[in-house]
Amino acid sequence: MATINRFEDLEIWQESRRLAKEIHIISVETGLKSDFKFKAQIKSSSGSVMDNIAEGFERDGNIEFRQFLSIAKGSAGETRSQLYRVFDFDYINEQRFEILKKDYENLSGKIKNFITYLNKKDFKGNKFQ
């Protein structure tokens, strides 16, 4: 694996950013725009995925990074659960729901795989050098 110097270079961060933008688009283009509390909740959880990946990376410690990745994975699951309500409340059609659900499942899997990779590394992070 190549050395990653910025969180922006992480595929999982890039994908979480793309998905947060998809959630934002839904929040302005559908009836979700008038469901203020729910709109804020799903935008927050989708943004939390990318933000926790970034924050964990910037902590410069492998242990902390894994903790933040775990939180990011949880937020991806939360967003996926909320997508069921977005669909059930008829804000998006079944095709869009299935695509986004699968995208969030894939993202969760990639985050899990990255955590597994970090668990196998002896490197503790820059703050411990």
TORTOR-275149 format. One record per residue (C-alpha): x, y, z; residue in three letters; residue number from 1. Coordinates in pm, 1 decimal, always signed. Example, Ala and Ser with C-alpha at 12.3 -4.5 7.8 and 13.67 -1.06 7.14 Angstrom:
[r [+1230.0 -450.0 +780.0] ALA 1]
[r [+1367.0 -106.0 +714.0] SER 2]
// end
This chain:
[r [+0.0 +0.0 +0.0] MET 1]
[r [+136.1 +342.3 -94.5] ALA 2]
[r [+192.9 +596.5 +178.0] THR 3]
[r [-104.1 +826.0 +220.3] ILE 4]
[r [-12.2 +1174.3 +341.5] ASN 5]
[r [-355.1 +1340.1 +331.1] ARG 6]
[r [-698.4 +1214.5 +424.6] PHE 7]
[r [-821.9 +1348.3 +89.6] GLU 8]
[r [-619.7 +1071.7 -77.3] ASP 9]
[r [-810.9 +795.3 +101.5] LEU 10]
[r [-1060.3 +617.9 -123.1] GLU 11]
[r [-1301.1 +576.5 +170.0] ILE 12]
[r [-1298.4 +952.4 +233.8] TRP 13]
[r [-1353.9 +1028.1 -135.1] GLN 14]
[r [-1644.6 +785.0 -150.0] GLU 15]
[r [-1799.9 +918.2 +170.9] SER 16]
[r [-1774.7 +1271.5 +29.7] ARG 17]
[r [-1950.4 +1164.0 -290.2] ARG 18]
[r [-2228.2 +996.8 -92.5] LEU 19]
[r [-2273.6 +1297.5 +139.5] ALA 20]
[r [-2323.1 +1507.3 -173.5] LYS 21]
[r [-2585.4 +1258.7 -299.5] GLU 22]
[r [-2771.8 +1294.0 +30.7] ILE 23]
[r [-2751.7 +1673.3 +1.5] HIS 24]
[r [-2895.8 +1659.8 -351.2] ILE 25]
[r [-3186.8 +1450.5 -224.0] ILE 26]
[r [-3237.4 +1704.1 +55.9] SER 27]
[r [-3281.8 +1992.2 -187.3] VAL 28]
[r [-3450.8 +1819.1 -482.7] GLU 29]
[r [-3717.5 +1611.5 -305.2] THR 30]
[r [-3985.0 +1652.1 -41.2] GLY 31]
[r [-3714.0 +1588.9 +217.9] LEU 32]
[r [-3636.1 +1961.1 +186.9] LYS 33]
[r [-3949.0 +2036.0 +393.4] SER 34]
[r [-3887.5 +1763.2 +652.3] ASP 35]
[r [-3643.7 +1982.4 +842.3] PHE 36]
[r [-3553.9 +1761.5 +1138.1] LYS 37]
[r [-3512.1 +1447.4 +928.9] PHE 38]
[r [-3318.9 +1638.1 +662.3] LYS 39]
[r [-3077.6 +1769.7 +924.7] ALA 40]
[r [-3040.5 +1421.4 +1075.3] GLN 41]
[r [-2949.5 +1241.2 +752.6] ILE 42]
[r [-2722.3 +1521.6 +633.4] LYS 43]
[r [-2544.6 +1509.2 +969.4] SER 44]
[r [-2494.7 +1131.5 +966.4] SER 45]
[r [-2374.1 +1125.3 +605.0] SER 46]
[r [-2130.5 +1411.2 +673.5] GLY 47]
[r [-2014.1 +1237.6 +989.7] SER 48]
[r [-1872.7 +951.9 +783.0] VAL 49]
[r [-1626.3 +1171.9 +593.5] MET 50]
[r [-1556.7 +1397.0 +890.9] ASP 51]
[r [-1464.9 +1109.2 +1122.5] ASN 52]
[r [-1234.4 +957.6 +861.3] ILE 53]
[r [-1061.5 +1296.5 +829.4] ALA 54]
[r [-1045.0 +1362.1 +1203.8] GLU 55]
[r [-908.6 +1016.8 +1279.5] GLY 56]
[r [-644.2 +1049.6 +1009.9] PHE 57]
[r [-535.4 +1388.9 +1140.8] GLU 58]
[r [-489.1 +1250.9 +1493.5] ARG 59]
[r [-164.4 +1087.7 +1369.1] ASP 60]
[r [-219.8 +777.4 +1577.5] GLY 61]
[r [-312.8 +433.6 +1448.9] ASN 62]
[r [-523.7 +346.4 +1755.0] ILE 63]
[r [-720.4 +671.7 +1742.0] GLU 64]
[r [-758.4 +644.0 +1366.2] PHE 65]
[r [-915.6 +300.0 +1403.6] ARG 66]
[r [-1155.2 +435.8 +1668.7] GLN 67]
[r [-1264.6 +717.4 +1437.3] PHE 68]
[r [-1298.6 +473.7 +1145.7] LEU 69]
[r [-1526.7 +266.0 +1365.8] SER 70]
[r [-1738.7 +575.1 +1432.9] ILE 71]
[r [-1741.9 +652.7 +1058.9] ALA 72]
[r [-1859.7 +297.6 +987.3] LYS 73]
[r [-2135.9 +342.8 +1244.2] GLY 74]
[r [-2243.3 +667.3 +1078.5] SER 75]
[r [-2252.0 +491.2 +741.3] ALA 76]
[r [-2487.9 +234.1 +895.7] GLY 77]
[r [-2698.7 +510.4 +1047.8] GLU 78]
[r [-2727.0 +682.1 +710.8] THR 79]
[r [-2818.8 +352.5 +544.8] ARG 80]
[r [-3095.3 +301.8 +800.9] SER 81]
[r [-3221.7 +654.9 +739.5] GLN 82]
[r [-3228.8 +583.7 +365.0] LEU 83]
[r [-3500.2 +327.5 +436.8] TYR 84]
[r [-3712.5 +608.4 +579.6] ARG 85]
[r [-3628.1 +835.6 +286.8] VAL 86]
[r [-3760.5 +558.3 +61.8] PHE 87]
[r [-4055.1 +464.9 +287.2] ASP 88]
[r [-4162.3 +829.6 +300.9] PHE 89]
[r [-4156.1 +841.0 -83.3] ASP 90]
[r [-3877.1 +1097.8 -108.9] TYR 91]
[r [-3684.7 +869.8 -348.5] ILE 92]
[r [-3783.0 +584.2 -576.7] ASN 93]
[r [-3682.8 +222.4 -525.4] GLU 94]
[r [-3406.4 +231.1 -787.0] GLN 95]
[r [-3231.6 +529.3 -625.1] ARG 96]
[r [-3276.4 +371.6 -282.1] PHE 97]
[r [-3120.8 +41.0 -391.8] GLU 98]
[r [-2822.4 +216.9 -550.5] ILE 99]
[r [-2754.6 +430.7 -243.0] LEU 100]
[r [-2810.7 +141.0 -3.7] LYS 101]
[r [-2559.6 -69.2 -195.9] LYS 102]
[r [-2313.4 +222.0 -210.1] ASP 103]
[r [-2331.8 +261.6 +169.3] TYR 104]
[r [-2297.6 -116.2 +219.2] GLU 105]
[r [-1985.8 -110.7 -0.9] ASN 106]
[r [-1845.7 +189.1 +186.7] LEU 107]
[r [-1902.0 +15.5 +521.7] SER 108]
[r [-1720.1 -289.1 +387.1] GLY 109]
[r [-1426.0 -78.2 +269.0] LYS 110]
[r [-1402.1 +94.9 +606.9] ILE 111]
[r [-1413.6 -245.0 +781.7] LYS 112]
[r [-1138.4 -376.7 +552.3] ASN 113]
[r [-924.6 -70.3 +622.8] PHE 114]
[r [-968.8 -117.6 +998.7] ILE 115]
[r [-865.2 -482.8 +956.3] THR 116]
[r [-558.7 -371.3 +759.1] TYR 117]
[r [-461.4 -121.9 +1030.9] LEU 118]
[r [-512.2 -386.1 +1300.7] ASN 119]
[r [-241.2 -596.2 +1133.9] LYS 120]
[r [+13.1 -311.7 +1127.4] LYS 121]
[r [+267.9 -253.9 +1404.6] ASP 122]
[r [+294.6 +114.8 +1312.8] PHE 123]
[r [+140.1 +320.5 +1593.3] LYS 124]
[r [+133.8 +654.8 +1411.4] GLY 125]
[r [+339.7 +971.6 +1378.4] ASN 126]
[r [+263.7 +1090.6 +1730.1] LYS 127]
[r [+445.4 +785.6 +1872.6] PHE 128]
[r [+770.6 +816.6 +1676.4] GLN 129]
// end
